[in-house]
């Protein structure tokens, strides 16, 4: 039986997310301890050094224990395909959470350097433990901060990690939905993207990033070429979601 067969319509843990919404935006965690429990579950049950098994174990935890707010297995296939199309040497993720998205990027681009920006030190600690267990800690780095902190995190990426004009091949956006557009524009202002860079944004329908979606629609064929992938909320079958995959065309 597949893991998806275990899903109940709009599982109780989805409803519990609503009560943790304020915690998520302030602390990066839901507030009931599920993130630490997920790490313990992975370390106990997943084979060390086996990235596939670590990802499968996180999915299993999300289906059978407590839902996690990473991209999940269904939408993760869209992320994987976009990463392979970008074939990045340098990739950036906004929103580390438990490290699942960065792990999928690292698997799909086995020679890439992956950097993940995370507001919460507790999430960074959790993610680093999972990456170490999966055997990718040498090429996946968590930078604690936010893109909108007045330039400190962007400066750190530039001075400490080699981000420079035209060097950024792939971006995955999966943090505070209200910040999607503003943070992408901050990255654009740095000039790090190049024509052919790919940006993937999760949860554009649910919880929703309407200003980001409207921007991509306005810029279609001009600055960006965007595909809207219809899919479902992580680890669900009834709640619809959108993943946007946008190729940067460069200024006209």
N, C-alpha and C positions, 0 to 999 in steps of 0.2 A: 504493500500500500504506500502511495506517495505521501510526502509530508502534507501536501495540500489537502489530502483527504481528511486530515484532522481538523481543518478549519471549521469553526461554527460561524454562522453569519454574524458579522459585526461583533466579534468576541468581546467578552466583558473587559478585557484589558484595553481595548480601544476606548471604551467609555471612560476608563480610569485615566487615560491620557488627558482628557479634558480637565480633570482636577489638577493635573500636574503641569498645565500649560504655562503658568507663571514661573514655576520652577525651571522649566526647560529654557526659557529665554534668559533667565537670570543666572542659573547655575549650570546649564547644559545637561541636567539630569532630571528624570521624572520625579524623584524624591521618595521612592519607596524601596530603594536598594536593589532594583533589578539589574542595574549595570554592573555592580560589584558581583552579584550572583552569576551573571553571564560570564564574567571573567573566570570565576572559580569553576564554573561548569566546563568551560573550554579547557582550562589547564588540567582538569581531572579526566576529561573524556576524549579530547582530540589528540591525535598522534603528533608528537613534537616534530617540527620540521616539515610537516605535510600541509601546505597551504590549502589544498583542496579540502582536506578533512577539517581543518580549522573553520573554513567558511561554512561547510556543511553542518558543523556542530553549532555554530552561531544560529544558523537557520533552524536547526532542530530545537534549540532553546526557545527561539521566538515563536515557534509553532506550539510547543508542548509545555513551556514554562510561563514566560512572560514576554509579551510583544516588545521588541526593541524598535527604535525609530530610525534604524539604518535603511538603506534603499531596498534591501531584501532580495530574495532569489529571482522573482519574476522580473522586476525592473533592473535587477543586476545584470541580466543578460543583455539589456539595451546598453548599459554602461560598458560592459565588456566589449561589445561590438564597436562602440564609438572609440574606445581606447585603441583597439586594434587598427581602426581606420586612421587614427591620428599618429600611431606608431611613435609615441613620444620618447624623447630623451629626458625631458623635464616636464613634470606634471604637478599641478597644484590642486588641492582640495580645500574647500571652505566648509568646516564643520566636521570634526574628527569623530565625535561621539565615542563609540567603542572600538573604532578602527576598521570597521568592516568595509567601507567604501574604498579606503586607501589600500586595503588588502586585495580587493578585486582589481584595482588599477595595477598594483604591483604584479599580480598574477598575469594579467593580460599584456603587460609591457615589462617583460622580465629583465630588461636592461635599463629601464628608466630609473631616474631619481625622483621619488615622490615626496612632496612636502604637503603637510596637512595643517591648516591653521585652526586652532581650537581655543575658545574663550575660557574653558574650565580646566584648571590644573588636574582635577580629579579624573576627568575624561582622558587627558593626556597620559596620566599614569596607567590607566586601564588599557588604553590602546597600545602603549609601548609593551606592556606585558603580553598582550595578544600577538603583536608583531614579532616579538622575540620568540614566542612559542612556535609561530609559523615559520620562523627562520628567515625573516626579511628585514630585521632591524637594522641591517647595514645599509639599506637603501630606501627606507621609509622613515621620515623625520617628522615629528610633531613640533610645531612652533606655537607656543602659548601666546595668545593675543587676539586682536581683531583687525580686520582690514581698515575699519573706520576709526582707529585710535589716534588719529592725527599724524599718521605716517610712520609711527614707531615700528609696527610689524612689517610694513612694506620696506622700510629702510633695512630692517634686519634681514629680510629675504634677499635684498640686493647686496648688502655688504658682507653677510655671513654665509650666504648660500648660492651666490652666483647668478641671481636673477638679473637680467640685463635686456637691453633692447632686442626684441625679436627672438628671445630664447625660450619662451614658454609655449609649449606645443599643445597642452591639454589642461582644461580646468573643469573640475566637478564642483558644482555649487549645491550644498545641502545643509545650510545653516539657518539662521533666522530669515524667514521668507520675506519679511519687510525690507531686508537689506540686500536682496539679490541684485537689483539693478544698480544701486549706489555703489556696492562693492565691485561689481563688474566694471563700472565706469572708472573707479579708482585704478583698477588694473590697466584699463585702456589708457588712462592718462600717463601711466608709467611707460607705455610703449612696449610692453613685454610680449604682446601677442604678435603674430606674423600672419600673413595670408595663408590659410590652410589650418591654422590653429582651431581646435574644436572645444566648445564649451557645452557641457551637459548640466541641466538644471532639473532637480528632482522636486516632486510635490508641487508642481505648478498649478494643479487644479485643487488638490487637497493636501494640506490646509489652504494652499493657494498663494500665488505670487502674481497678481493681476497686472501690476505696473511693469513687471519684467516681461510678461507675455505681450502686453500692448507695445512695449518698446521693440521687441523682436519682430512683431508684425509690421510696425512702421518702417523698420529698417530692412525688411525682406528684399533681397536682390540688390540692396545698396551697400550696406555695411556688413550684413549677415545673410546667410542662407540657412533657414531654420526648418527642421522637420519636427512636427508635433507627434509624439508617440502616445497613442491611447493605451492605457494600462490600468492597473489597480493599485490602491494603497498597499503599502508593504504588508505582506502576510495576510491579505484579505482577498476575497473573490467578489464581493458585492460593491465595495466602495471604489468609484472610478477615480483615476488620477491621470496626470499628464507628465511625461518627461520630455523636455525640449532639448534637442540636439542642434547646436548652431555652429556653422562653420564661418570663421571670420574671413571676410573678403578683403579687408583693408580699406583705407579711405579712398574714395573715388578720385 
